[in-house]
Amino acid sequence: MIPEFIACSLVENEAGSNGGGGIYFEDCGVKVVSSIVWDNKAGVQTNYAAQIRDAGSGSANVDYSCVKNIPNPGTDGNIDDDPDFLDPTGADADTLNDFWLKKDSPCIDASDSTDLPSGVTDDLAESTRRIDDPCTTDTGTGTPTYVDMGTYEYDRCFGVQIACDPANPLDCDSNSEVDLCEIDLMPGLDMDANGGLDSCQPAIVHGAANTSFAAHAYGGYVDPRRESNNGVDFNESIEEITIVFTESVYGLAGANQSLQIGDFEIGSTGGTAPTITAVDSSNNPTVSILLSGPLPVQEWTTIEANVSSNATGYAIVEIEANNGDAGVGVDEPDRVDIGFLPCDVNQNQACDVFDLLKLSQYIQGSATPPMGVVLDYTDINRNGSLDPFDVLSLRQLLDGVSPATQVWLGVTMASGRP
């Protein structure tokens, strides 16, 4: 009986100048099937004899294996392409994953499963053997044709944060393309890097055409309306935020249950952010959030949603970069940023005379608001209508005349949009 190497990985071993750093035999035969024999050395040599060395009259029968510098690659299913190990230099602290295969390895779905015993159901890492990678064309043989070369089976679902079964890969958008494969080609389709298409996860819809901020909140809005009705107290501000999601969502209470206060977080760039006192999700996916008091002036207030889809269970898209923040001035799928600066009609985050000009343009109909409706930027006295008193209210804010609490001309936001 000749020695057999079936689904083995023989890597980075060293031998003397006689060769056979990977496999050395003399006057006998040896069988190598579905294995990886790579980067072994004989002295300083890494040629084929350094990988597999017959020191006598025997012969090696090598099939469907990845062997460095093997003669006639492409014959009998053999390849000499780099197996593309995950961490061959051991750069990370995990020594168990060094010779796992990466997603583009030529060893995936490329072996001969005929000699793999039926009782072998796991690989060396105790992960499932015989996984058909949905994004790799099978080049192996036997039944099945998709066992991987080497000791470890590649599992594209490893590390995926959503439900994932490689035997039944998801196609959540029903476009006849496996989601994981689409993400592999275009990583931008999975901004939160959870393994699912962002388009199939719930997200906040930032505003809608011809719809007020009060009815449908959008990120980046700076409330330019007055802060007080008595010249003393900061007692006027947005105190209810209506968020619209792309689909019906749930939170801590579970699927198809009402959303709770704990499903949202609120914070500000400075000052004291109000608390959330109530959440009304009776019109889900339109959700109203009640606040305990005014937003802090000259600051940005952010409301973040921690919810999941009632249809799929997928969590809301949360940008992976910068601790969940996509960057300055960007509308994000899981949060809404709202500023408060009385008299900032032109939304440049500063109070100046150009705000009077912009108010005049809105009144005359010669300007169109960047988002929402005209009243979002012109109802300075918060009476629900556009009238001459709004011009008076804006002048009072700029000059610091009651009911303004101070002179707002020249005041800016304390920080940029988060």
Secondary structure, 3 states (H helix, E strand, C coil): CCCEEECCEEECCEECCCCCCCEEECCCEEEEECCEEECCEECCECCHHHHEEECCCCEEEEECCEECCCCCCCHHHCECCCCCECCCCCCCCCHHHCCCECCCCCCCCCCEHHHCCCCCCECCCCCECCCCCCCCCCCCECCCCCCCCCCCCCCCCCCCCCCCCCCCCCCCCCCCCCHHHHHHHCHHHCCCCCCCCHHHCCCEECCCCCCCCCCCCCCCEEECCCCCCCCCCCCCCCCEEEEEECCCEECCCCCCCCCCHHHEEEEECCCCCCCEEEEEEEECCEEEEEECCCCCCCCEEEEEECCEECCCCCECCCCCHHHHCCCCCCCECCEEEEEECCCCCCCCCECCCHHHHHHHHHHHCCCCCCCCCCHHHHCCCCCCCCCHHHHHHHHHHHHCCCCCCCCCCCCECCCCCC
